[in-house]
């Protein structure tokens, strides 16, 4: 039974990746571009490796205390000064059966490394049905994925972000709104994402 469910999930996700594009062109699914300018839907799920949770709201914003150039907390009137960091978040919706998604892994790894010390968070959002941490952990190791991967409720994630085709990358600005959506495999993905992220980093909230 478990084996049958796995192959059914494999079949359905493959259709999503390779046939869904034609359906979208024919008007067979919702247009995700209507999400641009809207608040990013709530999203959370287990980490694919290492345990714990990944929550979109904490990826987008972190509240801490200001530090000086020496790493010491800044005080004012005897109290530490609060600091709110608003981040650009890049969600890469991913399936282990999506060949173009797999082809993007090296590029996505390099971009995440490039922005690791800036106000940017890049993650994968896995939308495979009935995926287990053990299987996805083995896949991550095999494919050398260096970017954190979220395991959300598949149906909720797909519906909220209208993921009717893969590859699909959603870029959220510092204000928590969806700024850009990239659909399909991009040969120049690094250049496109770099341009978008650099522009959004200039944004003030």
C-alpha positions in Angstrom: 0.0 0.0 0.0 2.8 2.4 0.9 4.6 1.6 -2.3 1.4 2.3 -4.3 0.9 5.7 -2.6 4.5 6.6 -3.4 4.1 5.8 -7.1 0.8 7.7 -7.2 2.5 10.8 -5.7 5.4 10.4 -8.2 3.0 10.3 -11.1 0.9 13.3 -9.9 3.9 15.5 -9.2 5.4 14.6 -12.6 2.2 15.7 -14.3 2.3 19.0 -12.3 5.9 19.6 -13.4 5.7 18.7 -17.1 2.1 18.9 -18.2 0.7 21.6 -15.9 2.3 24.3 -18.0 0.1 23.4 -21.0 -3.0 23.5 -18.8 -2.1 26.9 -17.5 -1.7 28.3 -21.0 -5.1 26.9 -21.9 -6.6 28.6 -18.9 -6.8 25.3 -17.0 -5.7 26.8 -13.6 -5.7 30.0 -11.6 -3.3 32.7 -12.6 -0.7 33.0 -9.7 0.2 36.5 -10.9 -2.9 37.9 -9.1 -0.9 37.3 -5.9 1.7 40.0 -6.8 1.2 42.9 -4.4 -0.7 40.8 -1.9 0.4 39.8 1.6 2.3 36.5 1.4 0.1 33.7 2.7 1.1 32.1 6.0 3.4 29.2 5.5 5.2 26.9 8.0 6.4 23.3 8.2 9.0 21.0 9.6 12.6 21.4 8.5 13.6 18.6 6.2 16.8 18.1 8.1 18.0 19.1 11.6 14.6 19.1 13.3 12.5 22.1 14.3 10.2 24.3 12.2 10.5 26.8 9.5 8.0 29.6 9.7 7.5 32.3 7.0 6.7 35.0 9.5 10.0 34.5 11.4 11.9 34.3 8.1 10.5 37.6 7.0 11.2 39.5 10.3 13.5 39.1 13.2 13.3 41.2 16.4 16.5 41.5 18.3 18.8 44.1 19.9 21.2 46.5 18.2 24.9 45.9 18.4 27.9 48.1 17.8 30.8 47.4 15.5 32.4 45.3 18.3 29.4 43.1 18.7 28.3 44.6 22.1 24.7 45.5 22.7 23.9 49.2 22.4 22.2 50.7 25.5 20.1 53.8 25.8 18.8 55.1 29.1 19.9 51.8 30.7 18.0 49.6 28.3 19.1 47.7 25.2 17.8 49.2 21.9 15.4 47.0 19.9 16.1 46.3 16.3 13.7 44.9 13.7 15.2 43.3 10.7 12.8 43.0 7.7 14.0 40.5 5.1 13.5 39.6 1.5 12.4 35.9 1.3 12.7 33.7 -1.7 10.5 30.6 -1.7 11.5 27.9 -4.2 8.6 25.4 -4.5 10.2 22.0 -5.1 9.5 18.4 -5.9 12.0 15.5 -6.1 10.4 14.4 -9.4 10.7 17.8 -11.1 13.8 17.5 -13.3 14.0 21.3 -14.0 13.9 22.0 -10.3 16.8 19.6 -9.7 18.8 21.4 -12.5 18.4 24.6 -10.6 19.9 23.3 -7.4 23.6 24.4 -8.0 22.4 27.9 -9.0 20.2 28.2 -5.9 23.0 27.0 -3.7 25.3 29.7 -5.0 22.7 32.5 -4.6 22.0 31.5 -1.0 25.7 31.6 -0.3 26.0 35.0 -1.9 23.3 36.5 0.2 23.8 34.6 3.5 25.1 37.7 5.3 22.4 40.1 4.0 18.8 40.5 4.8 17.7 37.7 2.6 16.4 34.2 3.4 16.2 31.6 0.7 14.4 28.3 1.2 12.9 25.4 -0.6 9.2 24.5 0.0 8.7 20.8 -0.7 5.3 20.0 -2.2 5.7 16.2 -2.6 2.7 14.2 -1.3 3.4 12.0 1.7 7.1 12.8 1.8 9.0 11.4 4.8 11.9 13.2 6.5 14.0 10.1 6.0 13.5 10.0 2.3 13.9 13.7 1.7 17.0 13.8 3.9 18.6 11.1 1.7 17.6 13.1 -1.4 19.0 16.3 0.0 22.3 14.6 0.7 22.5 12.9 -2.7 21.7 16.1 -4.6 23.9 18.3 -2.3 21.2 20.8 -1.5 22.6 23.4 0.8 19.5 25.5 1.2 17.0 24.8 4.1 13.9 22.9 3.0 10.4 23.3 4.5 8.0 20.4 4.6 4.6 22.2 4.8 1.1 20.8 4.4 1.3 20.1 0.7 -2.4 20.9 -0.2 -2.4 24.1 1.8 0.9 25.4 0.3 -0.1 24.5 -3.3 -3.5 26.2 -2.9 -2.3 29.3 -1.1 0.4 30.1 -3.6 -1.5 28.7 -6.7 1.4 26.4 -7.6 -0.1 24.8 -10.7 3.3 24.4 -12.5 6.9 23.8 -11.6 9.5 25.2 -11.3 8.0 28.1 -9.3 9.9 30.8 -7.3 8.1 33.4 -5.2 10.0 36.5 -4.0 8.6 38.3 -1.0 9.6 41.9 -0.3 10.6 43.4 3.1 7.0 44.5 3.6 5.8 40.9 3.5 4.2 41.2 0.1 4.7 39.1 -3.0 6.8 41.1 -5.3 7.7 38.7 -8.1 6.8 35.2 -9.3 9.1 33.3 -11.6 7.5 30.4 -13.5 9.3 27.7 -15.4 13.0 26.9 -15.8 15.3 29.9 -16.3 18.7 29.5 -18.0 19.5 32.9 -16.6 18.0 32.3 -13.1 21.1 33.7 -11.3 21.0 36.9 -13.2 17.2 37.3 -12.8 17.1 36.6 -9.1 20.2 38.8 -8.4 18.6 41.7 -10.1 15.3 41.3 -8.2 16.8 40.7 -4.8 19.3 43.6 -5.1 16.4 45.9 -6.0 14.3 44.7 -3.1 17.1 45.1 -0.6 17.1 48.8 -1.3 13.5 49.0 -0.1 12.7 50.7 3.2 9.8 49.6 5.3 
